Amino acid sequence: MLITKASEYAILSLLVLAKADKPVDSETLSKDLAISKSFLAKILQALAKNEILVSYKGVNGGFALAKDPKQINMLKVMSCVEGKAPAVFDCASSEDDCPSQKAKICAIWPFFNKLQTKIDIFLAELTLADILEE
């Protein structure tokens, strides 16, 4: 589940918006990125709701970054559009939350938990500015 189409499209949209000198409407983004307009609209609304984007109405309306690209981290972006933090595995993040109550004896839970922690740290430190530099 780590990176779904929603996360991919959110990041692609943010890259376009970061390079734009004015707000870009969802129809233009949809055409430029070859993404379903309705699917993209949901993504953009989630990002605006979480103050990553700002939405402007009217003839010259559209979406623009609400923050500097250095302040937009990928963990927050992905969490916004997915509705939850991106996960490497569908297991609980703590032993106490294990639905089967077997985390303490599970052979793979410690490995996946360490991997998830490393990915969370990486995504929290990775900013839109970093991706723009690549």
N, C-alpha and C positions, 0 to 999 in steps of 0.2 A: 504494500500500500504506500510505501514511502513517497514516491512521486507519481501522482495521477495526472491525467490530462488537465484537470482543473489547476493544479499547481504549475504545470508546465505553461499553460496559457496565461496564468496570472503573471508569471515571471516575464514571459515574452511581452505582454502588454505593458508591464512596468518599464521594460527596456525601451520600448517605443516612446512611452510618455516621458521618460527621463531625457530623451533626445529632442523632444518637441519643444518649440518655443511658445506654444499656446495650447489650450485644451484641445483634446482630440475626442470626437464623438464616437460612440460605440459602433456605429455603422461603418465608419472609416477603419477603425481598428479591426473589425470583423472581416472586412474585405482584404485589408493589407496582410492580415495574419492567416487568412483562410480558415476562420473559426466560426462556428454557428453563432449568429447574432444573439439568439436567446440564451445560449449557454454562456457566452461571453458577458452578456448583460448581468447575469447572476453573479459572476465572478467579480466584475467591476463594482457592483452594489455591495458585495461583502467587503471588498477592500475599502470602499468609501465609508461604510458603516464602522469599520475599525480604524478610521482616520489615517489610512495609508494613502488614500486618494481623496481628492475633493471633487465634487460634482458641481458643474455650472449649468444652469438652465438657459434656454433661449436660443436665438439664431446662432450665436457664436459659442454655444455651450459645448459641453463635453467633460472629459475627465483630465485631471492633472495631478501630479504628485502633491501630497499634502506636506511632505517633509523632504529634507535633503536626502539624496540617495545613501549617504553615509549613515543615516538614522533608520533605514529600512532594512531589517534583518529578515533572512529567508525563513527562519523558524516561525516568525509572526505571520508572514505572508502565507505560508503553507497552512498554518493553523487556521487562519481566517477563511480561506477558501475551502478547506476540507471539513471545517466544523469541529475539528479536534487536532491535536498535535500529530504530526506525521509519525507513523509507527513502522518499524522494521518487521514486527511480528504482532500477532493478535493476542498476545498474552498480557497479563497484568503487569504494570510497571513496578509494583511492590509485591512482596511475598504475601502480605496480609490481604491483598485484593484478588488473589488467585481464585477464579470461580470454581475450580475443582478442588481447592484446598490442598494441592499437591506441590506447590512451589518449593517447599523446603526439601522435597525429595526428587524434584525434577532435575534431570541431568543436563538439560540444555538451557534452562531458565537463566542461570548465572551468566552464561556466554551471551545470550541475546540481550540481557539487561545491560551488560557492559557495552555491547555494541550500540544499543539505543542511546545510552548516556553519551558516548563519543559523537554520535551523529547529532544529537540535540545540541551539544556544545558547538560543533562545527557549524550547524545551521544558524545558531544564535549569533555566532561571530561573523558569518558571511553576510555581507551587505550588498545592496543593489550597486553601490559604488564599486565594490570588488568585481562584480560580474561585468560592469561597464568597462573596467580596465582590461579585461581579458581580450 
